[in-house]
Amino acid sequence: MGIEYRIPTDADWPAMVRADGRAFGEVPTEAQIAERRSTVDLDRFRIAVDDSQIVGVAGSFAFDVTLPGGATAPAAGVTWVGVTATHRRRGIVTELMRLVHQDADDRGEPIAMLFASEGGIYERFGYGIASTMRFVEIDRTTARLRPDLPVDRDAVRYVEGDDARDHLAAVWEGHRRTRAGEISRDPAWHDFVHELRERAADGSSATFHLAHRDGYAAYRIRSKWTGRPMNTLELVEFVPVTAQAHLDLWHTILGVDLVATVASRNLPPDEALPMLLTDVRPFATTVAKDGFWANVLDPGVAFGARTYGTADRLVVEVDGVRWAVESDGDESSCRRVRTRPDLVTDGSSMGALLFGGVRPSTLEHGRRLTARTDDVLRRADAMFVVGPAPHCSTWF
Ligand SMILES: CC(C)(COP(=O)(O)OP(=O)(O)OC[C@H]1O[C@@H](n2cnc3c(N)ncnc32)[C@H](O)[C@@H]1OP(=O)(O)O)[C@@H](O)C(=O)NCCC(=O)NCCS
């Protein structure tokens, strides 16, 4: 018998979590199997079944993603993509991705997004890198904020338990619209993540929450005593909505005693802390890599919803289809046309153009895009790149 592809039921749930665990090298406990259930909508998942055993899983979360300029669009956050080792390289994930994209399309979601375990998998499915992720290490023993900065020393307080959960959820709603790539988080997500953060993990403490009226920071401490304190402060999340919150939160974080290193895997590429320091060198980017990947399922809706840096009109041809992207400085639109293209690109580069994290001229240098003239390329850079660098601080 061949492989059967279908929507999982509640009865499939434990086996589905175990199959996903096998693909990622984890053995879930009964408690983990139970607590993860609230985070997924099974109707958005597809499983591959061979002789009654689940051998492949893929699905998506529903959320709104912020586009350049602050408008949001519904998106499918593709997740749980895994095929067990016994069944790899038989086209199972290809079929699962087709079904998950079909589901997103049927639901009217113009964008699919994901974080990739490996860089070689997803381009064939229409995804391109839409943001840069960086890992940072700050030598706290030498990092000093410039003395002239107007720090409000009364603005930050520790919060715990439900107060922390509620503060994070409220601040997140304001924050997510300030940067392209950030996504909405539903109450089940806040509850699930809060529960996980209440526990110690991988040798680090449970999470401490710093609240500011316009932001928050969450961190764990990894203890290390080698005759002198050498703790690492692992910054789980850093969410300042205003420049003042940004400064006040960094002031508190850099003041946590017994910490030698502040480490983060979740700061946006344009994080401004180095400029606030008397010496930039204590702030080191240790890894710069692909962040979230995007697949533009419906260019007309997605490009018509974002704003642009200039009032202009450029025709973009992607995989033989031409789209006129137009902005009058206020309203935007994206419609299918037959006229001569200004830019020609491939489907996987559309995510970079949509979120504005890569300049069209960089795509051109990378042989991912051609422009009719040099002037068109300059206009494209000015039109598509606007606002803060795209970043998605929510792992899914
Ligand atoms: C990655 C994974 C899902 C691929 O599943 P699969 O069913 O073997 O994939 P398919 O057989 O449908 O392969 C489709 C194509 O992708 C290629 N491919 C698959 N995995 C790849 C990888 N890790 N790197 C590069 N190419 C890959 C295949 O060679 C095939 O290419 P082709 O169409 O030119 O022949 C599977 O290997 C897996 O579960 N890995 C561990 C978990 C994981 O990393 N999941 C991704 C989470 S983001």
The ligand as an ORCA input file, in Angstrom:
! r2SCAN-3c Opt
* xyz 0 1
  C      14.146     17.723      5.794
  C      13.134     16.573      5.679
  C      11.801     17.081      6.186
  C      13.028     16.160      4.188
  O      11.988     15.196      4.036
  P      11.954     14.180      2.808
  O      10.615     13.557      2.794
  O      13.129     13.309      2.857
  O      12.088     15.157      1.563
  P      11.687     14.835      0.048
  O      11.966     13.397     -0.250
  O      10.314     15.324     -0.215
  O      12.754     15.715     -0.685
  C      12.442     16.822     -1.492
  C      13.691     17.392     -2.080
  O      14.415     18.082     -1.038
  C      15.733     17.550     -0.960
  N      16.093     17.575      0.463
  C      15.447     16.938      1.445
  N      16.051     17.211      2.617
  C      17.079     18.034      2.361
  C      18.068     18.649      3.171
  N      18.115     18.444      4.497
  N      18.982     19.449      2.571
  C      18.956     19.648      1.222
  N      18.020     19.071      0.401
  C      17.104     18.279      0.977
  C      15.658     16.168     -1.519
  O      16.915     15.736     -1.979
  C      14.655     16.333     -2.649
  O      15.309     16.931     -3.753
  P      14.825     16.643     -5.269
  O      13.394     17.125     -5.339
  O      15.764     17.437     -6.080
  O      14.949     15.163     -5.418
  C      13.578     15.351      6.501
  O      14.866     14.971      6.087
  C      13.599     15.586      8.007
  O      12.602     15.323      8.653
  N      14.732     16.052      8.577
  C      14.846     16.246     10.030
  C      13.909     17.296     10.557
  C      14.059     18.619      9.836
  O      15.155     19.116      9.655
  N      12.919     19.209      9.442
  C      12.861     20.518      8.845
  C      12.445     21.465      9.932
  S      12.512     23.157      9.495
*
